[in-house]
Amino acid sequence: MGQTTSITLEATDNSSWLDEFVDVYQRLNKDNLALLTRIYHFNVVFEDPLHRVTGRSALTEYFEHMYANVTSIEFDITDRFVSGNKAALYWTMTYQHSRLNGGCPIRVLGHSRLEMMDKKVIAHRDYFDLGQLLYEHIPLYGTTVRWLKKKASQ
């Protein structure tokens, strides 16, 4: 994993929950999903451009499904900001899926907005480009998406 840059807006002792969160994400894999209980509140709400999941058990199932469908996945946390019970993480996710991009690694830039309650994350919202994650890597469809993005940027 890459080096983590930290900028805190509150005293460092208030960010211990975020330190724990980042530590778990750096070590998380299909064999240790029980670690999610250390960082997520029982009633967590997790959202990304594709899903909305409510409750830690449903979130664990989401992660089980995700890990079952990828060859590898890792997160490089590049920046983080914390203020009281809220935080933002900026990251690069690198993953491999046998049916996307010829099985080669795919890099996705994104960020997460987190909210803490009782020293665990109660709200987690991920923001990323869905085309970069998925659409650009689907055979035939990906060519069209990349062409459209190029045209839109001209």
Secondary structure as a PSIPRED ss2 file (coil, helix, strand):
# PSIPRED VFORMAT (PSIPRED V4.0)

   1 M C   1.000  0.000  0.000
   2 G C   1.000  0.000  0.000
   3 Q C   1.000  0.000  0.000
   4 T C   1.000  0.000  0.000
   5 T C   1.000  0.000  0.000
   6 S C   1.000  0.000  0.000
   7 I E   0.000  0.000  1.000
   8 T E   0.000  0.000  1.000
   9 L C   1.000  0.000  0.000
  10 E C   1.000  0.000  0.000
  11 A C   1.000  0.000  0.000
  12 T H   0.000  1.000  0.000
  13 D H   0.000  1.000  0.000
  14 N H   0.000  1.000  0.000
  15 S H   0.000  1.000  0.000
  16 S H   0.000  1.000  0.000
  17 W H   0.000  1.000  0.000
  18 L H   0.000  1.000  0.000
  19 D H   0.000  1.000  0.000
  20 E H   0.000  1.000  0.000
  21 F H   0.000  1.000  0.000
  22 V H   0.000  1.000  0.000
  23 D H   0.000  1.000  0.000
  24 V H   0.000  1.000  0.000
  25 Y H   0.000  1.000  0.000
  26 Q H   0.000  1.000  0.000
  27 R H   0.000  1.000  0.000
  28 L C   1.000  0.000  0.000
  29 N C   1.000  0.000  0.000
  30 K C   1.000  0.000  0.000
  31 D C   1.000  0.000  0.000
  32 N C   1.000  0.000  0.000
  33 L H   0.000  1.000  0.000
  34 A H   0.000  1.000  0.000
  35 L H   0.000  1.000  0.000
  36 L H   0.000  1.000  0.000
  37 T H   0.000  1.000  0.000
  38 R H   0.000  1.000  0.000
  39 I H   0.000  1.000  0.000
  40 Y E   0.000  0.000  1.000
  41 H E   0.000  0.000  1.000
  42 F E   0.000  0.000  1.000
  43 N E   0.000  0.000  1.000
  44 V E   0.000  0.000  1.000
  45 V E   0.000  0.000  1.000
  46 F E   0.000  0.000  1.000
  47 E E   0.000  0.000  1.000
  48 D C   1.000  0.000  0.000
  49 P C   1.000  0.000  0.000
  50 L C   1.000  0.000  0.000
  51 H C   1.000  0.000  0.000
  52 R E   0.000  0.000  1.000
  53 V E   0.000  0.000  1.000
  54 T E   0.000  0.000  1.000
  55 G C   1.000  0.000  0.000
  56 R H   0.000  1.000  0.000
  57 S H   0.000  1.000  0.000
  58 A H   0.000  1.000  0.000
  59 L H   0.000  1.000  0.000
  60 T H   0.000  1.000  0.000
  61 E H   0.000  1.000  0.000
  62 Y H   0.000  1.000  0.000
  63 F H   0.000  1.000  0.000
  64 E H   0.000  1.000  0.000
  65 H H   0.000  1.000  0.000
  66 M H   0.000  1.000  0.000
  67 Y H   0.000  1.000  0.000
  68 A H   0.000  1.000  0.000
  69 N C   1.000  0.000  0.000
  70 V C   1.000  0.000  0.000
  71 T C   1.000  0.000  0.000
  72 S E   0.000  0.000  1.000
  73 I E   0.000  0.000  1.000
  74 E E   0.000  0.000  1.000
  75 F E   0.000  0.000  1.000
  76 D E   0.000  0.000  1.000
  77 I E   0.000  0.000  1.000
  78 T E   0.000  0.000  1.000
  79 D E   0.000  0.000  1.000
  80 R E   0.000  0.000  1.000
  81 F E   0.000  0.000  1.000
  82 V E   0.000  0.000  1.000
  83 S E   0.000  0.000  1.000
  84 G C   1.000  0.000  0.000
  85 N C   1.000  0.000  0.000
  86 K E   0.000  0.000  1.000
  87 A E   0.000  0.000  1.000
  88 A E   0.000  0.000  1.000
  89 L E   0.000  0.000  1.000
  90 Y E   0.000  0.000  1.000
  91 W E   0.000  0.000  1.000
  92 T E   0.000  0.000  1.000
  93 M E   0.000  0.000  1.000
  94 T E   0.000  0.000  1.000
  95 Y E   0.000  0.000  1.000
  96 Q E   0.000  0.000  1.000
  97 H C   1.000  0.000  0.000
  98 S C   1.000  0.000  0.000
  99 R C   1.000  0.000  0.000
 100 L C   1.000  0.000  0.000
 101 N H   0.000  1.000  0.000
 102 G H   0.000  1.000  0.000
 103 G H   0.000  1.000  0.000
 104 C C   1.000  0.000  0.000
 105 P C   1.000  0.000  0.000
 106 I E   0.000  0.000  1.000
 107 R E   0.000  0.000  1.000
 108 V E   0.000  0.000  1.000
 109 L E   0.000  0.000  1.000
 110 G E   0.000  0.000  1.000
 111 H E   0.000  0.000  1.000
 112 S E   0.000  0.000  1.000
 113 R E   0.000  0.000  1.000
 114 L E   0.000  0.000  1.000
 115 E E   0.000  0.000  1.000
 116 M E   0.000  0.000  1.000
 117 M E   0.000  0.000  1.000
 118 D C   1.000  0.000  0.000
 119 K C   1.000  0.000  0.000
 120 K E   0.000  0.000  1.000
 121 V E   0.000  0.000  1.000
 122 I E   0.000  0.000  1.000
 123 A E   0.000  0.000  1.000
 124 H E   0.000  0.000  1.000
 125 R E   0.000  0.000  1.000
 126 D E   0.000  0.000  1.000
 127 Y E   0.000  0.000  1.000
 128 F E   0.000  0.000  1.000
 129 D C   1.000  0.000  0.000
 130 L H   0.000  1.000  0.000
 131 G H   0.000  1.000  0.000
 132 Q H   0.000  1.000  0.000
 133 L H   0.000  1.000  0.000
 134 L C   1.000  0.000  0.000
 135 Y H   0.000  1.000  0.000
 136 E H   0.000  1.000  0.000
 137 H H   0.000  1.000  0.000
 138 I C   1.000  0.000  0.000
 139 P C   1.000  0.000  0.000
 140 L C   1.000  0.000  0.000
 141 Y H   0.000  1.000  0.000
 142 G H   0.000  1.000  0.000
 143 T H   0.000  1.000  0.000
 144 T H   0.000  1.000  0.000
 145 V H   0.000  1.000  0.000
 146 R H   0.000  1.000  0.000
 147 W H   0.000  1.000  0.000
 148 L H   0.000  1.000  0.000
 149 K H   0.000  1.000  0.000
 150 K H   0.000  1.000  0.000
 151 K H   0.000  1.000  0.000
 152 A H   0.000  1.000  0.000
 153 S C   1.000  0.000  0.000
 154 Q C   1.000  0.000  0.000
